[in-house]
Amino acid sequence: MVSGIVSYGVYIPRFRIRLDEIARVWGDGEEISEGLQVFEKSVPDLDEDTVTFAVEAARNALQRARIDPKRIGAIYAGSESHPYAVKPTATIVGQAVCTSSSFTAADFEFACKAGTAALQACLGLVSSNLIDLGLAIGADVSQGAPGDMLEYTAAAGGAAYLIGSKDVAAEIEGTYSFTTDTPDFWRREGMAYPEHGGRFTGEPAYFKHVTGAARGLLERMGSAPEDYDYAVFHQPNGKFPVRVAKMLGFSKKQIEPGLIVPLIGNTYSASCLIGLAATLDIAQPGERIFVTSFGSGAGSDAFSISVKDKIDDIRCGAPSVRDYIGQAEYLDYAMYAKHKGKLRI
């Protein structure tokens, strides 16, 4: 049985802040932007949060392929910025997009790879014939303390994927995960902002896990980088995905269509999934996509995806990633701080 992506949708808020505006307050803008290879990032509106992003992305996924929401048997919402510590995001999404209550739902949390973990769970249920369609979501309003390096890239957005075995637009040929206990990033209950172990961020965290998952899947599939037309890697900044692609043998040309972090920042649980969506927006039947996420703490999920003829039927059914990127309205730091809730009484 062929299982995979039946449809997909994204949502990126229209508000942006340029990194040189953040640096005007805290540091050297040109040096930071060039160093991170990120130039602006998305910012939520005053009435937007992880739930609203998840709902909009899910609605776009349903609209793109004209899916009856009654077919959805599972909703899993991955995020590290769920509005409630005890109250599922997934049930709110379900109430907003489903026309029945006959589905299972849960929230996932694994830093920036919670969305791909949700995707794997849906894939397992579909492949086991336990459900018809699963809705996997990655959405975040990511946080960084004022003046902290995280503030320069912590962005906002969401992506939703409908996983099934009928009318598949992109087959998930295989998946592989690589996980260890690496404390590179954390936030305790009640803390307003996360903390990070800067020296752990690169080599023992991101690069070890992304290469571990990617090489594990390539070996399992008996494939090589040149067998793929595109590749998408988690995008905490603009440098890491370019570097890890080179380490693994993928070219810059393969990753360019999905490399959207320079324009919208790091959307955390949505990052890899929005990059995949940007690639699906242009991929043709018969082409293959290699995807590897990363979540601090730490772990990576890798996927081998084959694009099918059905992609042509759904491609224009909902806004593309580039459609959202093109709708930019810029804020100064004061309005950005208000939108992000950095002004606390």
Contacts in CASP RR format, 6 or more apart in sequence:
PFRMAT RR
TARGET T0000
AUTHOR 0000-0000-0000
METHOD contacts of the structure
MODEL  1
MVSGIVSYGVYIPRFRIRLDEIARVWGDGEEISEGLQVFEKSVPDLDEDT
VTFAVEAARNALQRARIDPKRIGAIYAGSESHPYAVKPTATIVGQAVCTS
SSFTAADFEFACKAGTAALQACLGLVSSNLIDLGLAIGADVSQGAPGDML
EYTAAAGGAAYLIGSKDVAAEIEGTYSFTTDTPDFWRREGMAYPEHGGRF
TGEPAYFKHVTGAARGLLERMGSAPEDYDYAVFHQPNGKFPVRVAKMLGF
SKKQIEPGLIVPLIGNTYSASCLIGLAATLDIAQPGERIFVTSFGSGAGS
DAFSISVKDKIDDIRCGAPSVRDYIGQAEYLDYAMYAKHKGKLRI
1 127 0 8 1.000
1 129 0 8 1.000
1 165 0 8 1.000
2 165 0 8 1.000
2 168 0 8 1.000
2 171 0 8 1.000
3 123 0 8 1.000
3 124 0 8 1.000
3 126 0 8 1.000
3 127 0 8 1.000
3 163 0 8 1.000
3 164 0 8 1.000
3 165 0 8 1.000
3 168 0 8 1.000
3 171 0 8 1.000
3 172 0 8 1.000
4 123 0 8 1.000
4 126 0 8 1.000
4 163 0 8 1.000
4 164 0 8 1.000
4 165 0 8 1.000
4 168 0 8 1.000
4 170 0 8 1.000
4 171 0 8 1.000
4 172 0 8 1.000
4 305 0 8 1.000
5 161 0 8 1.000
5 162 0 8 1.000
5 163 0 8 1.000
5 168 0 8 1.000
5 169 0 8 1.000
5 170 0 8 1.000
5 172 0 8 1.000
5 280 0 8 1.000
5 305 0 8 1.000
6 65 0 8 1.000
6 67 0 8 1.000
6 133 0 8 1.000
6 162 0 8 1.000
6 163 0 8 1.000
6 164 0 8 1.000
6 166 0 8 1.000
6 167 0 8 1.000
6 168 0 8 1.000
6 169 0 8 1.000
7 61 0 8 1.000
7 62 0 8 1.000
7 64 0 8 1.000
7 65 0 8 1.000
7 67 0 8 1.000
7 161 0 8 1.000
7 162 0 8 1.000
7 169 0 8 1.000
7 314 0 8 1.000
8 61 0 8 1.000
8 64 0 8 1.000
8 159 0 8 1.000
8 160 0 8 1.000
8 161 0 8 1.000
8 162 0 8 1.000
8 169 0 8 1.000
8 276 0 8 1.000
8 277 0 8 1.000
8 280 0 8 1.000
9 57 0 8 1.000
9 58 0 8 1.000
9 60 0 8 1.000
9 61 0 8 1.000
9 64 0 8 1.000
9 159 0 8 1.000
9 160 0 8 1.000
9 161 0 8 1.000
9 277 0 8 1.000
9 318 0 8 1.000
10 57 0 8 1.000
10 60 0 8 1.000
10 157 0 8 1.000
10 158 0 8 1.000
10 159 0 8 1.000
10 160 0 8 1.000
10 270 0 8 1.000
10 273 0 8 1.000
10 274 0 8 1.000
10 277 0 8 1.000
10 319 0 8 1.000
10 321 0 8 1.000
10 324 0 8 1.000
11 53 0 8 1.000
11 56 0 8 1.000
11 57 0 8 1.000
11 60 0 8 1.000
11 139 0 8 1.000
11 157 0 8 1.000
11 158 0 8 1.000
11 159 0 8 1.000
11 324 0 8 1.000
12 42 0 8 1.000
12 156 0 8 1.000
12 157 0 8 1.000
12 158 0 8 1.000
12 264 0 8 1.000
12 267 0 8 1.000
12 274 0 8 1.000
12 321 0 8 1.000
12 324 0 8 1.000
12 325 0 8 1.000
13 42 0 8 1.000
13 43 0 8 1.000
13 44 0 8 1.000
13 45 0 8 1.000
13 48 0 8 1.000
13 53 0 8 1.000
13 156 0 8 1.000
13 157 0 8 1.000
14 45 0 8 1.000
14 324 0 8 1.000
14 327 0 8 1.000
14 328 0 8 1.000
14 329 0 8 1.000
15 42 0 8 1.000
15 43 0 8 1.000
15 44 0 8 1.000
15 45 0 8 1.000
15 328 0 8 1.000
15 329 0 8 1.000
15 330 0 8 1.000
15 331 0 8 1.000
15 339 0 8 1.000
16 40 0 8 1.000
16 41 0 8 1.000
16 42 0 8 1.000
16 43 0 8 1.000
16 264 0 8 1.000
16 328 0 8 1.000
16 329 0 8 1.000
16 330 0 8 1.000
16 331 0 8 1.000
17 40 0 8 1.000
17 41 0 8 1.000
17 43 0 8 1.000
17 330 0 8 1.000
17 331 0 8 1.000
17 332 0 8 1.000
17 333 0 8 1.000
17 336 0 8 1.000
18 39 0 8 1.000
18 40 0 8 1.000
18 330 0 8 1.000
19 29 0 8 1.000
19 32 0 8 1.000
19 33 0 8 1.000
19 36 0 8 1.000
19 38 0 8 1.000
19 39 0 8 1.000
19 40 0 8 1.000
19 41 0 8 1.000
19 152 0 8 1.000
20 29 0 8 1.000
20 30 0 8 1.000
20 33 0 8 1.000
21 330 0 8 1.000
21 331 0 8 1.000
21 332 0 8 1.000
21 333 0 8 1.000
21 336 0 8 1.000
22 29 0 8 1.000
22 147 0 8 1.000
22 151 0 8 1.000
22 152 0 8 1.000
22 333 0 8 1.000
22 336 0 8 1.000
23 29 0 8 1.000
23 30 0 8 1.000
23 32 0 8 1.000
23 33 0 8 1.000
23 152 0 8 1.000
24 333 0 8 1.000
25 147 0 8 1.000
25 333 0 8 1.000
26 146 0 8 1.000
26 147 0 8 1.000
26 151 0 8 1.000
32 152 0 8 1.000
33 39 0 8 1.000
35 237 0 8 1.000
35 239 0 8 1.000
36 152 0 8 1.000
36 153 0 8 1.000
36 237 0 8 1.000
36 238 0 8 1.000
36 239 0 8 1.000
37 237 0 8 1.000
37 238 0 8 1.000
37 239 0 8 1.000
37 242 0 8 1.000
37 261 0 8 1.000
37 262 0 8 1.000
38 152 0 8 1.000
38 153 0 8 1.000
38 237 0 8 1.000
38 238 0 8 1.000
38 261 0 8 1.000
38 262 0 8 1.000
38 265 0 8 1.000
38 266 0 8 1.000
39 262 0 8 1.000
39 263 0 8 1.000
40 263 0 8 1.000
40 264 0 8 1.000
40 265 0 8 1.000
40 328 0 8 1.000
40 330 0 8 1.000
41 152 0 8 1.000
41 153 0 8 1.000
41 154 0 8 1.000
41 155 0 8 1.000
41 264 0 8 1.000
41 265 0 8 1.000
41 266 0 8 1.000
42 155 0 8 1.000
42 156 0 8 1.000
42 157 0 8 1.000
42 264 0 8 1.000
42 265 0 8 1.000
42 267 0 8 1.000
43 155 0 8 1.000
43 156 0 8 1.000
43 331 0 8 1.000
43 336 0 8 1.000
43 339 0 8 1.000
43 340 0 8 1.000
44 53 0 8 1.000
44 141 0 8 1.000
44 156 0 8 1.000
44 157 0 8 1.000
44 339 0 8 1.000
44 340 0 8 1.000
45 339 0 8 1.000
46 338 0 8 1.000
46 339 0 8 1.000
48 141 0 8 1.000
48 156 0 8 1.000
49 81 0 8 1.000
49 83 0 8 1.000
49 141 0 8 1.000
50 77 0 8 1.000
50 79 0 8 1.000
50 81 0 8 1.000
50 82 0 8 1.000
50 83 0 8 1.000
50 89 0 8 1.000
50 139 0 8 1.000
50 140 0 8 1.000
50 141 0 8 1.000
51 83 0 8 1.000
51 89 0 8 1.000
51 92 0 8 1.000
51 93 0 8 1.000
51 139 0 8 1.000
53 139 0 8 1.000
53 140 0 8 1.000
53 141 0 8 1.000
53 156 0 8 1.000
53 157 0 8 1.000
53 158 0 8 1.000
53 270 0 8 1.000
54 77 0 8 1.000
54 79 0 8 1.000
54 89 0 8 1.000
54 93 0 8 1.000
54 137 0 8 1.000
54 138 0 8 1.000
54 139 0 8 1.000
54 158 0 8 1.000
54 160 0 8 1.000
55 92 0 8 1.000
55 93 0 8 1.000
55 96 0 8 1.000
55 97 0 8 1.000
56 158 0 8 1.000
57 137 0 8 1.000
57 138 0 8 1.000
57 139 0 8 1.000
57 157 0 8 1.000
57 158 0 8 1.000
57 159 0 8 1.000
57 160 0 8 1.000
57 270 0 8 1.000
58 93 0 8 1.000
58 94 0 8 1.000
58 96 0 8 1.000
58 97 0 8 1.000
58 135 0 8 1.000
58 137 0 8 1.000
58 160 0 8 1.000
59 96 0 8 1.000
59 97 0 8 1.000
60 160 0 8 1.000
60 318 0 8 1.000
60 319 0 8 1.000
61 67 0 8 1.000
61 135 0 8 1.000
61 160 0 8 1.000
61 161 0 8 1.000
61 162 0 8 1.000
61 318 0 8 1.000
62 69 0 8 1.000
62 97 0 8 1.000
62 162 0 8 1.000
63 317 0 8 1.000
63 318 0 8 1.000
64 314 0 8 1.000
64 317 0 8 1.000
64 318 0 8 1.000
65 162 0 8 1.000
65 167 0 8 1.000
65 169 0 8 1.000
65 313 0 8 1.000
65 314 0 8 1.000
65 317 0 8 1.000
67 133 0 8 1.000
67 162 0 8 1.000
69 97 0 8 1.000
69 98 0 8 1.000
69 99 0 8 1.000
69 100 0 8 1.000
70 98 0 8 1.000
70 99 0 8 1.000
70 100 0 8 1.000
70 102 0 8 1.000
71 132 0 8 1.000
71 133 0 8 1.000
72 94 0 8 1.000
72 97 0 8 1.000
72 98 0 8 1.000
72 103 0 8 1.000
72 131 0 8 1.000
72 132 0 8 1.000
72 133 0 8 1.000
72 134 0 8 1.000
72 135 0 8 1.000
72 162 0 8 1.000
73 102 0 8 1.000
73 103 0 8 1.000
73 104 0 8 1.000
73 125 0 8 1.000
73 131 0 8 1.000
73 132 0 8 1.000
73 133 0 8 1.000
73 134 0 8 1.000
73 135 0 8 1.000
74 103 0 8 1.000
74 104 0 8 1.000
74 105 0 8 1.000
74 121 0 8 1.000
74 122 0 8 1.000
74 125 0 8 1.000
74 131 0 8 1.000
74 134 0 8 1.000
74 135 0 8 1.000
75 90 0 8 1.000
75 91 0 8 1.000
75 93 0 8 1.000
75 94 0 8 1.000
75 98 0 8 1.000
75 103 0 8 1.000
75 104 0 8 1.000
75 105 0 8 1.000
75 134 0 8 1.000
75 135 0 8 1.000
75 137 0 8 1.000
76 90 0 8 1.000
76 105 0 8 1.000
76 106 0 8 1.000
76 107 0 8 1.000
76 108 0 8 1.000
76 115 0 8 1.000
76 118 0 8 1.000
76 121 0 8 1.000
76 122 0 8 1.000
76 134 0 8 1.000
76 135 0 8 1.000
76 136 0 8 1.000
76 137 0 8 1.000
77 88 0 8 1.000
77 89 0 8 1.000
77 90 0 8 1.000
77 93 0 8 1.000
77 105 0 8 1.000
77 106 0 8 1.000
77 107 0 8 1.000
77 108 0 8 1.000
77 118 0 8 1.000
77 137 0 8 1.000
77 138 0 8 1.000
77 139 0 8 1.000
78 89 0 8 1.000
78 107 0 8 1.000
78 108 0 8 1.000
78 109 0 8 1.000
78 110 0 8 1.000
78 114 0 8 1.000
78 115 0 8 1.000
78 117 0 8 1.000
78 118 0 8 1.000
78 137 0 8 1.000
78 138 0 8 1.000
78 139 0 8 1.000
78 269 0 8 1.000
79 89 0 8 1.000
79 107 0 8 1.000
79 108 0 8 1.000
79 109 0 8 1.000
79 114 0 8 1.000
79 115 0 8 1.000
79 137 0 8 1.000
79 138 0 8 1.000
79 139 0 8 1.000
79 140 0 8 1.000
79 268 0 8 1.000
79 269 0 8 1.000
80 109 0 8 1.000
80 111 0 8 1.000
80 112 0 8 1.000
80 114 0 8 1.000
80 140 0 8 1.000
80 142 0 8 1.000
80 187 0 8 1.000
80 194 0 8 1.000
80 268 0 8 1.000
80 269 0 8 1.000
81 140 0 8 1.000
81 141 0 8 1.000
81 142 0 8 1.000
81 143 0 8 1.000
81 268 0 8 1.000
82 88 0 8 1.000
82 89 0 8 1.000
82 107 0 8 1.000
82 109 0 8 1.000
83 89 0 8 1.000
85 189 0 8 1.000
88 105 0 8 1.000
88 106 0 8 1.000
88 107 0 8 1.000
89 107 0 8 1.000
89 139 0 8 1.000
90 105 0 8 1.000
90 106 0 8 1.000
90 107 0 8 1.000
90 137 0 8 1.000
91 105 0 8 1.000
93 105 0 8 1.000
93 135 0 8 1.000
93 137 0 8 1.000
94 103 0 8 1.000
94 105 0 8 1.000
97 135 0 8 1.000
103 131 0 8 1.000
108 114 0 8 1.000
108 115 0 8 1.000
108 117 0 8 1.000
108 118 0 8 1.000
108 121 0 8 1.000
110 117 0 8 1.000
110 295 0 8 1.000
110 297 0 8 1.000
110 299 0 8 1.000
111 185 0 8 1.000
111 268 0 8 1.000
111 269 0 8 1.000
111 295 0 8 1.000
111 296 0 8 1.000
111 297 0 8 1.000
111 298 0 8 1.000
112 140 0 8 1.000
112 234 0 8 1.000
112 236 0 8 1.000
112 266 0 8 1.000
112 268 0 8 1.000
112 269 0 8 1.000
112 271 0 8 1.000
112 272 0 8 1.000
112 293 0 8 1.000
112 294 0 8 1.000
112 295 0 8 1.000
112 296 0 8 1.000
113 234 0 8 1.000
113 269 0 8 1.000
113 272 0 8 1.000
113 293 0 8 1.000
113 294 0 8 1.000
113 295 0 8 1.000
113 299 0 8 1.000
113 300 0 8 1.000
113 301 0 8 1.000
114 138 0 8 1.000
114 269 0 8 1.000
114 295 0 8 1.000
115 136 0 8 1.000
115 137 0 8 1.000
115 138 0 8 1.000
115 159 0 8 1.000
115 269 0 8 1.000
115 270 0 8 1.000
115 272 0 8 1.000
115 273 0 8 1.000
115 293 0 8 1.000
116 272 0 8 1.000
116 273 0 8 1.000
116 291 0 8 1.000
116 293 0 8 1.000
116 301 0 8 1.000
116 303 0 8 1.000
117 301 0 8 1.000
118 136 0 8 1.000
118 137 0 8 1.000
118 138 0 8 1.000
119 136 0 8 1.000
119 161 0 8 1.000
119 163 0 8 1.000
119 273 0 8 1.000
119 301 0 8 1.000
119 303 0 8 1.000
120 175 0 8 1.000
120 177 0 8 1.000
120 301 0 8 1.000
121 136 0 8 1.000
122 131 0 8 1.000
122 134 0 8 1.000
122 135 0 8 1.000
122 136 0 8 1.000
122 161 0 8 1.000
122 163 0 8 1.000
122 164 0 8 1.000
123 163 0 8 1.000
123 172 0 8 1.000
123 175 0 8 1.000
125 131 0 8 1.000
125 134 0 8 1.000
126 132 0 8 1.000
126 133 0 8 1.000
126 134 0 8 1.000
126 163 0 8 1.000
126 164 0 8 1.000
126 165 0 8 1.000
127 165 0 8 1.000
132 164 0 8 1.000
132 166 0 8 1.000
133 162 0 8 1.000
133 163 0 8 1.000
133 164 0 8 1.000
134 162 0 8 1.000
134 163 0 8 1.000
134 164 0 8 1.000
135 160 0 8 1.000
135 161 0 8 1.000
135 162 0 8 1.000
135 163 0 8 1.000
136 160 0 8 1.000
136 161 0 8 1.000
136 163 0 8 1.000
137 158 0 8 1.000
137 159 0 8 1.000
137 160 0 8 1.000
137 161 0 8 1.000
138 158 0 8 1.000
138 159 0 8 1.000
138 160 0 8 1.000
138 269 0 8 1.000
138 270 0 8 1.000
138 273 0 8 1.000
139 157 0 8 1.000
139 158 0 8 1.000
139 159 0 8 1.000
139 269 0 8 1.000
139 270 0 8 1.000
140 156 0 8 1.000
140 157 0 8 1.000
140 158 0 8 1.000
140 267 0 8 1.000
140 268 0 8 1.000
140 269 0 8 1.000
140 270 0 8 1.000
141 156 0 8 1.000
141 157 0 8 1.000
141 340 0 8 1.000
142 150 0 8 1.000
142 154 0 8 1.000
142 155 0 8 1.000
142 156 0 8 1.000
142 266 0 8 1.000
142 267 0 8 1.000
142 268 0 8 1.000
143 150 0 8 1.000
143 154 0 8 1.000
143 192 0 8 1.000
143 193 0 8 1.000
143 194 0 8 1.000
143 340 0 8 1.000
144 150 0 8 1.000
144 151 0 8 1.000
144 154 0 8 1.000
144 193 0 8 1.000
144 194 0 8 1.000
145 151 0 8 1.000
145 192 0 8 1.000
145 193 0 8 1.000
146 337 0 8 1.000
146 342 0 8 1.000
148 193 0 8 1.000
150 193 0 8 1.000
150 194 0 8 1.000
150 196 0 8 1.000
153 236 0 8 1.000
153 237 0 8 1.000
153 261 0 8 1.000
153 265 0 8 1.000
153 266 0 8 1.000
154 265 0 8 1.000
154 266 0 8 1.000
154 268 0 8 1.000
155 264 0 8 1.000
155 265 0 8 1.000
155 266 0 8 1.000
155 267 0 8 1.000
155 268 0 8 1.000
156 267 0 8 1.000
157 264 0 8 1.000
157 267 0 8 1.000
157 270 0 8 1.000
157 274 0 8 1.000
158 267 0 8 1.000
158 269 0 8 1.000
158 270 0 8 1.000
158 273 0 8 1.000
158 274 0 8 1.000
159 270 0 8 1.000
159 273 0 8 1.000
159 274 0 8 1.000
159 276 0 8 1.000
159 277 0 8 1.000
161 273 0 8 1.000
163 172 0 8 1.000
167 310 0 8 1.000
168 308 0 8 1.000
168 310 0 8 1.000
169 280 0 8 1.000
169 307 0 8 1.000
169 308 0 8 1.000
169 310 0 8 1.000
169 311 0 8 1.000
169 313 0 8 1.000
169 314 0 8 1.000
170 280 0 8 1.000
170 283 0 8 1.000
170 289 0 8 1.000
170 305 0 8 1.000
170 306 0 8 1.000
170 307 0 8 1.000
170 308 0 8 1.000
170 311 0 8 1.000
171 305 0 8 1.000
171 306 0 8 1.000
171 308 0 8 1.000
172 303 0 8 1.000
172 304 0 8 1.000
172 305 0 8 1.000
173 221 0 8 1.000
173 304 0 8 1.000
173 305 0 8 1.000
173 306 0 8 1.000
174 217 0 8 1.000
174 220 0 8 1.000
174 221 0 8 1.000
174 303 0 8 1.000
174 304 0 8 1.000
175 217 0 8 1.000
175 301 0 8 1.000
175 302 0 8 1.000
175 303 0 8 1.000
175 304 0 8 1.000
176 213 0 8 1.000
176 216 0 8 1.000
176 217 0 8 1.000
176 220 0 8 1.000
176 301 0 8 1.000
176 302 0 8 1.000
177 213 0 8 1.000
177 299 0 8 1.000
177 300 0 8 1.000
177 301 0 8 1.000
177 302 0 8 1.000
178 209 0 8 1.000
178 212 0 8 1.000
178 213 0 8 1.000
178 216 0 8 1.000
178 299 0 8 1.000
178 300 0 8 1.000
178 302 0 8 1.000
179 209 0 8 1.000
179 298 0 8 1.000
179 299 0 8 1.000
179 300 0 8 1.000
180 208 0 8 1.000
180 209 0 8 1.000
180 297 0 8 1.000
180 298 0 8 1.000
180 299 0 8 1.000
181 297 0 8 1.000
181 298 0 8 1.000
182 200 0 8 1.000
182 204 0 8 1.000
182 205 0 8 1.000
182 208 0 8 1.000
182 209 0 8 1.000
182 296 0 8 1.000
182 297 0 8 1.000
182 298 0 8 1.000
182 299 0 8 1.000
183 197 0 8 1.000
183 200 0 8 1.000
183 297 0 8 1.000
184 196 0 8 1.000
184 197 0 8 1.000
184 198 0 8 1.000
184 200 0 8 1.000
184 201 0 8 1.000
184 202 0 8 1.000
184 204 0 8 1.000
184 205 0 8 1.000
184 296 0 8 1.000
184 297 0 8 1.000
184 298 0 8 1.000
185 194 0 8 1.000
185 195 0 8 1.000
185 196 0 8 1.000
185 197 0 8 1.000
185 201 0 8 1.000
185 205 0 8 1.000
185 296 0 8 1.000
185 297 0 8 1.000
186 194 0 8 1.000
186 195 0 8 1.000
186 196 0 8 1.000
186 296 0 8 1.000
186 297 0 8 1.000
187 193 0 8 1.000
187 194 0 8 1.000
187 195 0 8 1.000
192 344 0 8 1.000
196 296 0 8 1.000
201 236 0 8 1.000
202 240 0 8 1.000
205 294 0 8 1.000
205 296 0 8 1.000
205 297 0 8 1.000
205 298 0 8 1.000
206 234 0 8 1.000
206 236 0 8 1.000
206 240 0 8 1.000
206 244 0 8 1.000
206 294 0 8 1.000
206 298 0 8 1.000
207 240 0 8 1.000
207 243 0 8 1.000
207 244 0 8 1.000
207 247 0 8 1.000
208 298 0 8 1.000
209 294 0 8 1.000
209 295 0 8 1.000
209 298 0 8 1.000
209 299 0 8 1.000
209 300 0 8 1.000
210 233 0 8 1.000
210 234 0 8 1.000
210 244 0 8 1.000
210 292 0 8 1.000
210 294 0 8 1.000
210 300 0 8 1.000
211 244 0 8 1.000
211 247 0 8 1.000
211 248 0 8 1.000
212 300 0 8 1.000
213 292 0 8 1.000
213 299 0 8 1.000
213 300 0 8 1.000
213 301 0 8 1.000
213 302 0 8 1.000
214 233 0 8 1.000
214 244 0 8 1.000
214 248 0 8 1.000
214 290 0 8 1.000
214 292 0 8 1.000
214 300 0 8 1.000
214 302 0 8 1.000
215 248 0 8 1.000
216 302 0 8 1.000
217 290 0 8 1.000
217 292 0 8 1.000
217 302 0 8 1.000
217 303 0 8 1.000
217 304 0 8 1.000
218 224 0 8 1.000
218 225 0 8 1.000
221 304 0 8 1.000
223 304 0 8 1.000
225 231 0 8 1.000
225 248 0 8 1.000
225 249 0 8 1.000
225 250 0 8 1.000
225 251 0 8 1.000
225 254 0 8 1.000
225 290 0 8 1.000
227 288 0 8 1.000
228 250 0 8 1.000
228 254 0 8 1.000
228 288 0 8 1.000
228 289 0 8 1.000
228 290 0 8 1.000
228 304 0 8 1.000
229 254 0 8 1.000
229 283 0 8 1.000
229 287 0 8 1.000
229 288 0 8 1.000
229 289 0 8 1.000
230 254 0 8 1.000
230 255 0 8 1.000
230 257 0 8 1.000
230 258 0 8 1.000
230 279 0 8 1.000
230 283 0 8 1.000
230 287 0 8 1.000
230 288 0 8 1.000
230 289 0 8 1.000
230 290 0 8 1.000
231 245 0 8 1.000
231 250 0 8 1.000
231 254 0 8 1.000
231 255 0 8 1.000
231 289 0 8 1.000
231 290 0 8 1.000
231 291 0 8 1.000
231 292 0 8 1.000
232 241 0 8 1.000
232 255 0 8 1.000
232 258 0 8 1.000
232 272 0 8 1.000
232 275 0 8 1.000
232 276 0 8 1.000
232 279 0 8 1.000
232 289 0 8 1.000
232 290 0 8 1.000
232 291 0 8 1.000
232 292 0 8 1.000
233 240 0 8 1.000
233 241 0 8 1.000
233 244 0 8 1.000
233 245 0 8 1.000
233 255 0 8 1.000
233 272 0 8 1.000
233 291 0 8 1.000
233 292 0 8 1.000
233 294 0 8 1.000
234 240 0 8 1.000
234 241 0 8 1.000
234 271 0 8 1.000
234 272 0 8 1.000
234 292 0 8 1.000
234 293 0 8 1.000
234 294 0 8 1.000
234 295 0 8 1.000
234 300 0 8 1.000
235 241 0 8 1.000
235 259 0 8 1.000
235 260 0 8 1.000
235 261 0 8 1.000
235 265 0 8 1.000
235 266 0 8 1.000
235 271 0 8 1.000
235 272 0 8 1.000
235 275 0 8 1.000
236 261 0 8 1.000
236 266 0 8 1.000
236 271 0 8 1.000
236 294 0 8 1.000
237 261 0 8 1.000
237 266 0 8 1.000
238 259 0 8 1.000
238 261 0 8 1.000
238 262 0 8 1.000
241 255 0 8 1.000
241 259 0 8 1.000
241 261 0 8 1.000
242 252 0 8 1.000
242 255 0 8 1.000
242 259 0 8 1.000
245 251 0 8 1.000
245 252 0 8 1.000
245 254 0 8 1.000
245 255 0 8 1.000
246 252 0 8 1.000
250 290 0 8 1.000
254 290 0 8 1.000
257 278 0 8 1.000
257 279 0 8 1.000
257 281 0 8 1.000
257 282 0 8 1.000
258 275 0 8 1.000
258 276 0 8 1.000
258 278 0 8 1.000
258 279 0 8 1.000
259 275 0 8 1.000
260 274 0 8 1.000
260 275 0 8 1.000
260 278 0 8 1.000
260 321 0 8 1.000
260 325 0 8 1.000
261 271 0 8 1.000
263 325 0 8 1.000
264 274 0 8 1.000
264 325 0 8 1.000
267 274 0 8 1.000
271 293 0 8 1.000
272 291 0 8 1.000
272 292 0 8 1.000
272 293 0 8 1.000
272 294 0 8 1.000
273 293 0 8 1.000
274 321 0 8 1.000
275 321 0 8 1.000
276 289 0 8 1.000
276 291 0 8 1.000
276 305 0 8 1.000
277 320 0 8 1.000
277 321 0 8 1.000
278 320 0 8 1.000
278 321 0 8 1.000
278 322 0 8 1.000
279 289 0 8 1.000
280 289 0 8 1.000
280 307 0 8 1.000
280 311 0 8 1.000
280 315 0 8 1.000
281 315 0 8 1.000
281 320 0 8 1.000
281 321 0 8 1.000
281 322 0 8 1.000
283 289 0 8 1.000
283 307 0 8 1.000
283 311 0 8 1.000
284 307 0 8 1.000
284 311 0 8 1.000
285 307 0 8 1.000
285 308 0 8 1.000
285 309 0 8 1.000
285 311 0 8 1.000
285 312 0 8 1.000
286 306 0 8 1.000
286 307 0 8 1.000
286 308 0 8 1.000
287 306 0 8 1.000
287 307 0 8 1.000
288 304 0 8 1.000
288 305 0 8 1.000
288 306 0 8 1.000
288 307 0 8 1.000
289 303 0 8 1.000
289 304 0 8 1.000
289 305 0 8 1.000
289 306 0 8 1.000
289 307 0 8 1.000
290 302 0 8 1.000
290 303 0 8 1.000
290 304 0 8 1.000
290 305 0 8 1.000
291 302 0 8 1.000
291 303 0 8 1.000
291 305 0 8 1.000
292 300 0 8 1.000
292 301 0 8 1.000
292 302 0 8 1.000
292 303 0 8 1.000
293 300 0 8 1.000
293 301 0 8 1.000
293 302 0 8 1.000
294 300 0 8 1.000
331 339 0 8 1.000
336 342 0 8 1.000
337 343 0 8 1.000
END
